[in-house]
Amino acid sequence: MPSWRARPGEEIAGVLIRPHRQEAVSRAYIHAIAARCGLGCSFRDFDYGIDLTVHAIRRKGHRRVESGFNLDVQAKSTTAAIITPSHLLYDMEVKAYDDLRDPEVGCPRVLVLLLLPEDESAWVEQTEDCLMLRKCAYWASLVGAGPTANAATIRVTIPRANIFSVAALNQLMDKARKRERP
């Protein structure tokens, strides 16, 4: 018998609990955008504040190799963000916030937040013509953000203009190549 238990009202599909299914969908979203940009993606075996790294690729003679220019990503997903006309308000753990705001890291890092519909059956739609992930992911750089006295969570504000798209990821990687922070 499994050692985990579903929360009241939580439907279990397969083995993964809902938060793990949400994380898997957010990683798939980021991976799909990175693939469309022609970038590599590697996923962490252990969680030390970063879930995945996006790698720039360059030509070297007749081969392609990693360029060494990377973007670290903390992937989150939620069905409960507060959406205003111009921003998303998201409550995240202070430890993740502190990891993302740290200015003394060697690689630029961003938060990517995927908004999901509450109804899990609407997260992914598949037909012969498409595979659609709903709803949308947004990114934010928290580097240099101030400390918090909160012990558990902090509310972060993400501009709705910061859609995690092919264009946005290309711009983030251009900044990484110039050794600029996002």
N, C-alpha and C positions, 0 to 999 in steps of 0.2 A: 504494500500500500504506500502511495506517495507520502512524503513527509510534509508537503506544503498543503495548505487548505485555502480554498477560495473564500474571498470576502463575501458577505451576504449580498445576493443579487448578481454576483459575478459569474458569468457563464464561462466554463472552461471548454476551449476547443483544442483538442490535442493535449499536449503535456505542458507547454509553456504557460505560465501565469500571465495575466493581462499586461502588467508593466513590462514584462520581457517581450511580449508580442509588440507592444508599442515601440520599444527600443529597436527591435528588429526592423520594423517598418521605417523608423526614422533613419537607421543606417542604410537601408535600401534606397531611400530617397536621396541621401547625400551621395551614395555610390553611383546612382544613375546620373546625377548632375555632373559628377566628376568624370564619369566615362564619356559623357557627351562633350566635355571640354578637352578630352584627350589626356586626362590626368590619371595617375595611378592612385590607388587607395590602399592603405593597410590598416587593419583593425587590431586593437590591443588585446592581448591575452589577459592582462590584469588591469584593473581600473585604478590608475593613480591620477585621476583628474582629466585625462584625455581619452576619448573613445576611439578616435581614428585620426590618421594623418593623410592628407592629400599631398601627392608628390608630383612636381613638375617633371616632365620628360623632355629630353633634348636629343638631337641627332649627334652621333659621334661616328664619323665615317659612314659606313653602311648600316650601322646599328642604332638602336635607341637605348638610352640609359637614363637613370634618374639624374637630375641636374643638381640635387642637393638643396633646392629651394622647396620648402614645405610649408604647409599650413596645418596646425593642430586644431582639432575640432572636439568640443564637448557637445555631444548630441543629446537632445532632450525632446520629449514629446508630451503633449497634454491635450485633454479635452476640456480643460477648465480655465484657460487664459481669459482675462478680461479684454475685450476688444473695443477700442474707441475708434473714432474716425481716423485718427492719425497714429495710434500706438497700440501695442500689445502690452499688457501688464501680466507678468508671470512671477509666481512665487517659487524661488529655487532655494536649495540648501545653501547655507552660508559657506560650507566647506567648498562647494563647487564654485560659488561666487568668488571666494578668496583665491582659488586656483586660477580663475580666468582673469582676475584683475591684477595679478602679479606682473610688474613691469620687468622683473629680472629673469626672464626666460629666454632661451636661445632661439626659439621658433615662434613666430606669431601664432596667436590662438584666438578662436572665436567660439561663441555659443551659437549653435544652430537649433532652433526650436521649431518642431513640426506640430502644427495644429491638426488635430484629428477630430472627426465627427464623434459625438458621444456614442452613436450606434456603430459598434464594431463591424457589422456587416457592410458598412459603407466605406470602410478604410481603403479597401482594394476592390477594384472592379476589373474583370477580365472578359474580353471577347476575342474573337479571332483577329480583330483589327487593332486592339489596344490593351495595354495594361495600365490602369489609372490608379494612382495613389492620391487619396484625398487627405487633407485640404491643401495646405500650403506651408512651407517652411520659411522662416525668417532668421536673419543672422544679426549678431551684435558683438562688438568688441567691448570688453569691460576693462581693458588695460588702463590702469591709472584711476579707476573708479575708487571712491573713498572707502575706508573701512566701515564696518557696521558694528554696533553694540548688540545686535540681535544674536541669539544663541542658536536658533534652529533654521529659520528661513529669512529671506530678504526679497522684497518685490523689486524686480528689474523692469525697466521700460525699454521696449524694442520698437523702433520706428517701423511702421507698416511699409514704408518705402524700401526697407531692407529685405526684399524678397530674396531668398536663397535660390538664385537662378543661374543659368549658364553665364550670362553677362556679369552677374555679381561675383561668381567664383573666379572668372577670368580676371576681373579687377582686383580681387583679393590676392590672387597669385602674382599679378603684376607688381603689387606692393611688396609681396614677399621677395620677389626677384630684385627689387630695389632696396631691400632691407629696411622697408618702411613698415610701421605698424598699421594695422587696418583702422 
